[in-house]
Amino acid sequence: MLPEKLESDIAIAKKICEGLRSGEKECLGELVTIHNEFFQNFARRRLFSPDITEDVVQTFWQEMLNGKTICAYALGSENTATLRTYLLGVLHRRVIDANRKISKNGEMHQEDENSQDRQDQAPSPHNGLTCSSSRVLAQRLVHQALLSLSEHSPQDASLVRMHLEGLDYGQMATRLGKNRDAVKKQFSREPTGSLAKFKKALKHLMQAEGLRYEDI
């Protein structure tokens, strides 16, 4: 027998599923009212660019209007998660997609800048090309390591991003609404802290490409 909360969520999902299939898009409003603020905070903490939180969450809700996700939950035979947890899984994947897009656009922008820099320089065997290439490579690896960490441990990835922004433990704690010492412990703990996990992900990527720290 399913837990009472799970039965209630499945019943709600079935009702919304039927409504969406009938073209009654307003029936999704109940879920938006209940969960939107929580989903906004969830996405904001995990996005590389918090400024796009509203767009990502709104796009997520628009996706829900097609009914496929809600109906899959409503008609699933082995539901073990609450409806909110199920939807968070979908939203998390959309956040990862957005982060990948940000990462890709950042690399393209950096490559354009480097290309312009090279055009402005007089031909020289020491025009800084190697330095520029190394910088782009390092940025790409950092982005990829953050994406990898975000998929498995989004909170740790969030701490690393804030660290890279130059925030100290107190500022990180304020942004997250947590205790400073707790944030410091989570970030710096060896070998399971946020920084240690990030370094492990970065090292794995470098090894996969046959690189050493000296190469970047």
N, C-alpha and C positions, 0 to 999 in steps of 0.2 A: 504493500500500500504506500502511495506517495505521501510525503509530508504535506501538511495542510497548505503551507505557503506555496509549494510547487503546484498543487492542484489549483489553487487560486490563480496563479500566474498562467497556467495552461488554459484555464477557462477564459481569462482576459484575452489571451493571445488568439484563441479560437474566435471570440467575438469580433476582434479587430480584423482578423483574417477574412472572415465572412463579409465584413463591411467593406474592406478594401477591394475584395473581389467583385463586390456589387457597385464599385465606383464611389463609395462614400468615404472620400479621403479625410473628411473632418473627424472620422472615428479615431484617427491616430493622435488627435489632440490630447487625449488623456495621458498617453505615454509621454508626450512632449512636456506637458505641464509637470508631471511627476519627476521626470528624470533629466530634463534639459540642463539644469544648473549643475547637477553632479557630473554630467557628461562634459560640460564646458570645462569644469575644473580638471577633470581627468585628462582631457586632450591638451589643455594649456600647459600642464606639468610635463608633458611628453613631447611636445612639438619643438623642433629646433627654432622655429619662429613663432612665439606665442601670439603675434599679431594676426595670424591667419586662423586662430582658434574658431572664431565665429563662422568663417567660410567652411572649414572642415566639418564642423558639427551640423551646420545647415545642409551641407551636401549629403551627410550621413542620413539625416531625417528624410531628405528627398528620395534617397535610395530606398528607405523603408516604405515609401508610398507604393512601390510596385508590389508589395505584399509577399514577395518570395521569402524574405528572412523571417517575418512574423509567422507566416504559414508553416514554414519548415519547423519552427519551434512548436507551434500549436499542434501539428500533426506528427511530431517526432514520437517514436515508440520507446525511446530510452532517455528521456530528459532527466538529468541529474543536477542541472544548474537553474537558478532563478532566471526569470526573464531579463532582469537587469544585467546579470552576469553574462548571459548569452549575448545580449546586445553590445555589452562592453567589449566582448571579444571581436565583434565585427568592427566597432569603432576603433579599437586598437590597431586593427589591420589597416584601416583608412589613415590613421595617424602615421603608421610606418610608410605607407605609400606617399603621403605628403612629405615626410622627411626625406625619402629617397629623391623626390622631385626637387626639393630644396638643395640637396647635396649635388645632384646632377647639374642644376642651374648654376650653382656656385662654382663648380668646376669649369663649366663653359665660360662663365663670366671672367674667371681668373685667366683662362687660356686666351680670351680675347684681349685682356689687359696686357698679358705678357707678349702677345703678338704685336700689339701697338707699340709697346716699349722697345721691342727689337727693331721695328721699322724706324723708330725715332733715333736709334743709335747708329753711329758711324760704324762701318765694318771694322771689326777688330777681333783678334783671337781671344780677347779677354773682355767680351762685352757683357758678361754676367749671365749668359744663356744657361750655363750649368746650374747656377744658383737659382734662377727662375724655375727651371724644370724641377729641381729638388723641392722647391717650395710648393709647387702644384702637386707633386707626388705626395708630399707630407700631408697636405690638406685633404687629398683624396683618401689617403689611408685613415686619417683621423675620422673623417665623415663615415667611412665604411665600418670602422671599429665601433663608432657610436651607434650606428644602425644595428649592428650585430648585438651589441649590449642591450639596446632598447627592446629588441625582440624577446630577450630572455629575462632582463631585469630592468624595466623602464625607470624605476626610481633611482637606481645606481647611475643609469645613463643621464638622468636629469641632473644629478649632483655633479657629474663630470662636466656637463655642458656649462653649468654655473661656474665651476672652477675655471674652465677655459675662458669664460667671460671676465674673469678677474675678481669674482666675488669671494669674500672671506667666509669663514664658518658662521659668523654672526649674521651676515647678509643672506647666506643660504638658508639658515634657520628661520629668519624673518619671512622670506619668500615662501617657505614651505609650512610655516606655522608650527615649527618644531623647536625642541630644546637644542641649544647650541652644542652642548657636549654630546648629545645623541647623534647629531649630524656629523660632528667631527669623528666620532667613533665609527659610524657607518662608512664614512668616506675613506679614512686612513687605516682602518683595521687590516692587518696582514694575517693570512693571505686572501681573506674573503671580503675585503672592503671594496668600495666603488672604484677607487683608483687602481687597485690590484686587478680587479676584473677587467677594467678598461685596458690596462697594459697587457694582460693576457690575450685579449681579443686583438689588440694591435700587433702583438708579437706573432700571433697565428697568421694574420694577414700578410705580414712581412715575410714569414717563412714560406708561405704559399707562393709568393712572387720571387723568392730567392734573394731577398734584400736583407741588409744589415742596417743598424741605426746610422752607421757612417755614410750609407748611401743617400740618406735624406737630411 
